[in-house]
Amino acid sequence: MEHNRQLIEQFLDYYWLSSGASQNTLSAYRSDLTLYSKWLNKSSLEKSSDVDILNYFQHRQISPSTQARILTCLRVFYQHLLSQKRIKTNPTAKLSHPKQVQKLPIFLSINEVENLLDAPDRKTIFGLRDRAMLELLYSCGLRVSELINLEFQQININDEYIRILGKGNKERLLPMGELAMEYLSQYEKDARPFLAKKGQTDGYFLSNRGSNMSRQNFFYIIKAYAQRAGIDKPLSPHSLRHAFATHLVQQGADLRSVQLMLGHSDISTTQIYTHIQNVQLKLQHSKHHPRG
């Protein structure tokens, strides 16, 4: 329905301008709203009720986490329509997020991380690039989107920091470890010039085509290195971000500092890493204590 499509696009324009949301968030919201609109068939989004939303969830038979994500999207969308006086009540106002079982991230030990980082062949151009990417990801706890969208001016090896533009266009400065700086310097000197086929480019980590590394390609790369390193766990680029935070907490870093480095807006999001530590302590106790 054309009217619904226009409502969605107007909302996304507003949301991008007001919140600085990433393109990934906007794309997810567009998909969620479009699917809901199609389910409504020819009915207008403006006439949707709380019963419609609950019936939609039942029709989709989706997990509680997916329901929560879609409900968040719909809540913001209908709040926007309410502020524009297109509707009189928000149909999501009385709906609650479904209870979810908290899932702990995949845990990587320090030894497993070291094996993963050592997997690339540094005698090759691509191996130098991949080692630099993995080192920086683990050294700074970056989101994969922050890593692949890095530009040259964001990294200052001499000053030992990296400037990151995270969610909501919030900027944070992060210290880089010595090993990360060493591999970045080697990448800049011995690999990046050969990858920059189109000459001058702002992108920092480049693909074999001379353009920015894509999220999908880097996902395949890290999976291949995990297999080479003998790590039998369902890893993703985000696994190194989790490892960064977990190992900091294990070594005594305070949660507030970890929160700032990860770019979390709420410290409750960061507290999951104390749960990971507790789980590991329990496993160690069960394994090694005579009364475990």
C-alpha positions as CSV (number, residue, x, y, z in Angstrom):
1,M,0.0,0.0,0.0
2,E,1.6,3.3,-1.2
3,H,0.2,5.3,1.7
4,N,1.9,3.0,4.2
5,R,5.2,3.1,2.3
6,Q,5.2,6.9,2.4
7,L,4.5,6.8,6.2
8,I,7.4,4.5,6.7
9,E,9.9,6.6,4.6
10,Q,8.8,9.8,6.3
11,F,9.3,8.2,9.7
12,L,12.8,6.9,8.8
13,D,13.8,10.4,7.5
14,Y,12.7,11.9,10.8
15,Y,14.3,9.1,12.9
16,W,17.6,9.5,11.1
17,L,17.7,13.2,11.6
18,S,16.6,13.2,15.2
19,S,18.6,10.2,16.5
20,G,21.6,9.8,14.1
21,A,20.7,6.1,13.8
22,S,23.0,3.9,11.8
23,Q,22.1,2.7,8.3
24,N,21.9,-0.8,9.8
25,T,19.2,0.3,12.2
26,L,17.3,2.2,9.6
27,S,17.4,-0.8,7.3
28,A,16.1,-3.1,10.1
29,Y,13.3,-0.7,10.9
30,R,12.3,-0.4,7.3
31,S,12.2,-4.2,7.0
32,D,10.1,-4.6,10.2
33,L,7.6,-1.9,9.3
34,T,7.3,-3.1,5.7
35,L,6.6,-6.7,6.7
36,Y,4.0,-5.6,9.3
37,S,2.4,-3.3,6.7
38,K,2.2,-6.2,4.2
39,W,0.6,-8.4,6.9
40,L,-2.1,-5.7,7.5
41,N,-2.8,-6.1,3.8
42,K,-4.7,-3.0,2.6
43,S,-5.3,-1.6,6.0
44,S,-3.5,1.6,7.0
45,L,-0.7,1.5,9.6
46,E,-2.5,4.5,11.2
47,K,-5.5,2.2,12.0
48,S,-3.5,-0.5,13.6
49,S,-4.5,-1.6,17.1
50,D,-2.7,-3.5,19.9
51,V,-4.7,-6.6,19.0
52,D,-3.4,-6.4,15.4
53,I,0.2,-6.3,16.8
54,L,-0.4,-9.3,19.1
55,N,-2.0,-11.2,16.2
56,Y,0.9,-10.4,14.0
57,F,3.4,-11.8,16.5
58,Q,1.3,-14.9,16.8
59,H,1.1,-15.2,13.1
60,R,4.9,-14.9,12.7
61,Q,5.7,-17.4,15.5
62,I,8.8,-15.5,16.3
63,S,11.1,-15.7,19.3
64,P,10.8,-13.3,22.3
65,S,13.9,-11.5,21.3
66,T,12.6,-10.8,17.8
67,Q,9.2,-9.7,19.2
68,A,11.0,-7.3,21.5
69,R,13.0,-5.8,18.6
70,I,9.9,-5.4,16.4
71,L,7.9,-3.9,19.3
72,T,10.7,-1.3,19.9
73,C,10.5,-0.4,16.3
74,L,6.7,-0.1,16.3
75,R,6.7,1.9,19.6
76,V,9.0,4.5,18.1
77,F,7.1,4.6,14.8
78,Y,3.7,5.1,16.5
79,Q,5.1,7.6,18.9
80,H,6.2,9.6,15.9
81,L,2.7,9.4,14.3
82,L,1.2,10.5,17.7
83,S,3.4,13.5,17.8
84,Q,2.4,14.3,14.2
85,K,-1.3,14.0,15.3
86,R,-1.9,11.3,12.7
87,I,-3.2,9.0,15.4
88,K,-4.9,9.7,18.8
89,T,-3.4,6.8,20.7
90,N,-0.3,4.7,20.5
91,P,-1.3,1.0,20.0
92,T,1.9,-0.1,21.6
93,A,1.4,1.8,24.8
94,K,-0.1,-1.1,26.8
95,L,2.1,-3.8,25.3
96,S,5.0,-5.2,27.3
97,H,8.2,-6.6,26.0
98,P,8.2,-10.4,26.3
99,K,10.4,-12.0,29.0
100,Q,13.6,-13.2,27.6
101,V,16.2,-15.6,28.8
102,Q,19.5,-13.8,28.9
103,K,22.0,-15.5,26.7
104,L,25.7,-15.1,27.5
105,P,28.0,-14.3,24.6
106,I,30.3,-17.0,23.3
107,F,33.3,-17.0,25.6
108,L,36.9,-17.1,24.2
109,S,39.8,-17.8,26.5
110,I,43.0,-15.7,26.2
111,N,44.7,-18.7,24.7
112,E,42.0,-19.2,22.1
113,V,42.2,-15.5,21.2
114,E,46.0,-15.8,20.8
115,N,45.6,-18.8,18.5
116,L,43.0,-16.9,16.4
117,L,45.2,-13.9,16.1
118,D,48.2,-16.0,15.1
119,A,46.2,-17.8,12.3
120,P,46.7,-15.3,9.4
121,D,49.9,-15.9,7.3
122,R,51.8,-12.6,7.8
123,K,54.0,-13.4,4.8
124,T,51.1,-12.4,2.5
125,I,49.4,-9.1,1.9
126,F,46.0,-10.4,3.0
127,G,47.5,-12.1,6.0
128,L,49.0,-8.7,7.1
129,R,45.7,-7.0,6.7
130,D,43.8,-9.7,8.5
131,R,46.2,-9.8,11.4
132,A,45.9,-6.0,11.8
133,M,42.1,-6.2,11.7
134,L,41.9,-8.9,14.3
135,E,44.5,-7.2,16.6
136,L,42.6,-3.9,16.4
137,L,39.3,-5.6,17.0
138,Y,40.5,-7.3,20.1
139,S,42.7,-4.4,21.3
140,C,39.9,-1.9,21.2
141,G,36.7,-3.9,21.5
142,L,35.3,-2.4,18.3
143,R,32.0,-3.2,16.7
144,V,32.5,-4.8,13.3
145,S,30.8,-1.8,11.6
146,E,33.2,0.5,13.4
147,L,36.1,-1.6,12.1
148,I,35.2,-1.9,8.5
149,N,34.2,1.7,8.2
150,L,37.4,3.1,9.6
151,E,39.0,5.9,7.7
152,F,42.7,6.8,7.6
153,Q,42.2,10.1,9.6
154,Q,40.7,8.2,12.6
155,I,43.9,6.4,13.4
156,N,46.9,8.1,14.9
157,I,49.6,5.5,15.6
158,N,52.1,8.1,16.9
159,D,49.7,9.3,19.5
160,E,48.6,5.8,20.3
161,Y,44.9,6.3,20.0
162,I,42.0,5.6,17.6
163,R,39.0,7.9,17.2
164,I,35.7,5.9,16.8
165,L,32.4,7.2,15.6
166,G,29.9,4.8,17.2
167,K,26.2,4.4,17.4
168,G,24.2,7.6,17.3
169,N,27.3,9.3,15.9
170,K,28.9,9.4,19.4
171,E,32.6,9.8,19.3
172,R,35.0,8.0,21.6
173,L,38.8,7.9,21.8
174,L,40.4,4.5,22.5
175,P,43.9,3.6,23.4
176,M,45.6,1.0,21.2
177,G,47.8,-1.8,22.5
178,E,51.5,-2.0,21.4
179,L,50.9,-5.1,19.3
180,A,48.0,-3.5,17.5
181,M,50.0,-0.5,16.7
182,E,52.9,-2.7,15.5
183,Y,50.6,-4.6,13.1
184,L,48.8,-1.5,11.9
185,S,52.2,0.1,11.0
186,Q,53.2,-3.1,9.1
187,Y,49.9,-3.1,7.3
188,E,50.2,0.5,6.3
189,K,53.7,0.0,5.0
190,D,53.6,-3.5,3.4
191,A,50.0,-4.3,2.5
192,R,47.7,-1.4,2.2
193,P,49.5,0.4,-0.7
194,F,49.1,-2.8,-2.8
195,L,45.4,-3.1,-2.0
196,A,44.6,0.6,-2.8
197,K,44.2,-0.1,-6.5
198,K,42.1,3.0,-7.1
199,G,44.8,5.2,-5.7
200,Q,43.8,7.6,-2.9
201,T,41.0,6.3,-0.7
202,D,39.8,7.2,2.8
203,G,39.0,3.6,3.7
204,Y,41.6,2.1,6.1
205,F,41.0,-1.7,5.7
206,L,40.7,-2.6,2.0
207,S,39.4,-5.6,0.2
208,N,41.2,-7.1,-2.9
209,R,39.1,-4.7,-5.0
210,G,40.6,-1.7,-3.3
211,S,37.3,-0.8,-1.5
212,N,36.3,-1.0,2.1
213,M,36.1,-4.5,3.6
214,S,32.5,-5.6,3.8
215,R,30.8,-7.0,6.9
216,Q,30.0,-10.3,5.1
217,N,33.5,-10.8,3.8
218,F,35.1,-10.2,7.2
219,F,32.6,-12.7,8.8
220,Y,33.8,-15.4,6.4
221,I,37.4,-14.4,7.1
222,I,37.1,-14.8,10.9
223,K,35.2,-18.1,10.5
224,A,38.0,-19.5,8.3
225,Y,40.7,-18.4,10.8
226,A,38.8,-19.9,13.7
227,Q,38.7,-23.2,11.9
228,R,42.4,-22.9,11.2
229,A,43.1,-22.2,14.9
230,G,41.1,-25.2,16.0
231,I,38.4,-23.2,17.7
232,D,35.2,-25.3,17.6
233,K,32.8,-22.5,18.6
234,P,30.2,-20.5,16.5
235,L,32.4,-17.3,16.2
236,S,31.6,-14.0,14.6
237,P,33.5,-10.7,14.5
238,H,31.5,-9.7,17.6
239,S,33.2,-12.5,19.5
240,L,36.4,-10.6,19.8
241,R,34.5,-7.6,21.2
242,H,33.1,-9.9,23.8
243,A,36.5,-11.3,24.5
244,F,38.0,-7.8,24.9
245,A,35.4,-6.9,27.5
246,T,35.5,-10.2,29.3
247,H,39.2,-10.3,29.7
248,L,39.3,-6.7,30.9
249,V,36.8,-7.5,33.7
250,Q,38.7,-10.7,34.5
251,Q,41.9,-8.7,35.0
252,G,40.2,-6.2,37.3
253,A,39.0,-3.4,35.1
254,D,36.1,-1.4,36.5
255,L,32.7,-1.7,34.7
256,R,32.5,2.1,34.1
257,S,35.8,2.1,32.2
258,V,34.7,-1.0,30.1
259,Q,31.4,0.7,29.4
260,L,33.1,3.8,28.0
261,M,35.5,1.8,25.9
262,L,32.7,-0.3,24.4
263,G,30.5,2.8,23.8
264,H,27.5,1.4,25.8
265,S,25.0,4.1,26.7
266,D,23.8,2.1,29.7
267,I,26.1,0.3,32.1
268,S,23.4,-2.4,32.6
269,T,24.5,-3.6,29.1
270,T,28.1,-3.9,30.3
271,Q,27.1,-5.9,33.4
272,I,26.7,-9.1,31.3
273,Y,30.5,-9.5,31.4
274,T,30.5,-9.9,35.2
275,H,28.0,-12.8,34.6
276,I,30.4,-14.3,32.2
277,Q,33.2,-14.1,34.8
278,N,31.0,-15.7,37.4
279,V,30.2,-18.6,35.1
280,Q,33.9,-19.1,34.4
281,L,34.7,-19.1,38.1
282,K,31.9,-21.7,38.8
283,L,33.3,-23.9,36.0
284,Q,36.8,-23.6,37.4
285,H,35.5,-24.4,40.9
286,S,33.6,-27.5,39.7
287,K,36.6,-28.7,37.7
288,H,39.4,-28.2,40.2
289,H,38.0,-28.1,43.7
290,P,37.9,-31.4,45.6
291,R,34.4,-30.6,46.8
292,G,33.3,-29.2,43.4
